[in-house]
Amino acid sequence: MERLLLGSRVILCTLSMLSNNKISTITQIVPVQTIIFDEASQIEIGDYLPAIHLFGSSLRKMVFIGDDKQLAPYGHSDIPQLESVFEKQHLRPKIHFLDTQYRMPKPIGDFISEHVYNKKLKTNHSILLKTCCRFVNVLGGQEEQRCKSWINEKEIQAVVKIAKILQARRKSFRMITPYDAQRSAIEKALKDAKLPWEDKCFNVDSFQGTSCTVITLKRSSHMAGNEDDYIIVSIVRSKKLGFLVNERRVNVMLTRCRKGMIICSSRAFLDGIASESLIGGLAARMGRRSWVEYEQVLNGNFPMI
Ligand SMILES: *[C@@H]1O[C@H](CO)[C@@H](O)[C@H](O)[C@H]1NC(C)=O
């Protein structure tokens, strides 16, 4: 093992791997002194116990990197008592807030800062115009239940059409949607349209709302931490808020683009039932001029990008 390690002092692995007894052959040679946990807002505090138990004698420091305004520990929606380190009140004074984001264009970053981060998040980005964010008015799009998940046929067509346009303009893009049934339906539609489909469409969190017919363990349908120049969002819901009441998940969904975001929904929904939600607030902020009619998209006449 010492030969294999070639003098390495850093181990990069998942938390569960770190808790595996087999890692002790490595940690006997390189005692664990510091552990840096990424995505710590998604880790339930009990999950640290194996690591603390195994490395307690050599461990000197634990650093937790995460965002408690994004995804909570898995299962939090069913068991609200599940806590990450960020929910521990005695640790909160030790939080160091990284206050500048470099990913999203300024209009999107500023909106998110105001509504999610108490106006504390600054943006450093060269795109300053509201045209970075477009809403497509998919008239007649209806939410339909698929087992425990939801789809919206019209939005699938709209997403594929926009993907075609972006592909033709050689843009780098991905799609994101709250519901896994919609995610797999979009993937299939992309494939049928002979467009790139692998690792193109993501669900906000891969654990939620799996379709009941096939349960597959997807490699990377998980969007947190993922980004692209352009992000196409399919909202799916048209009558009820559903997933959209969860501000942390919507925050993940709306903060993935580096250059622009195209949101497929309907004006009636975002101005109506969804108007008080984060996504409705974004539509209101971007204003009337950010809306594009679906027919316009169908004609391949898509402004911006
Ligand atoms: C923005 O970031 C760049 C490099 O990442 C830096 O050079 C520049 O000073 C920053 N601008 C502001 C206003 O902070």
The ligand as an ORCA input file, in Angstrom:
! r2SCAN-3c Opt
* xyz 0 1
  C     -14.438     39.822    -10.770
  O     -13.625     38.657    -10.868
  C     -12.422     38.846    -11.568
  C     -11.681     37.531    -11.706
  O     -12.412     36.448    -11.299
  C     -11.568     39.889    -10.875
  O     -10.383     40.110    -11.611
  C     -12.360     41.176    -10.736
  O     -11.629     42.109     -9.986
  C     -13.695     40.939    -10.066
  N     -14.483     42.162    -10.103
  C     -15.015     42.697     -9.027
  C     -15.815     43.940     -9.251
  O     -14.901     42.221     -7.931
*
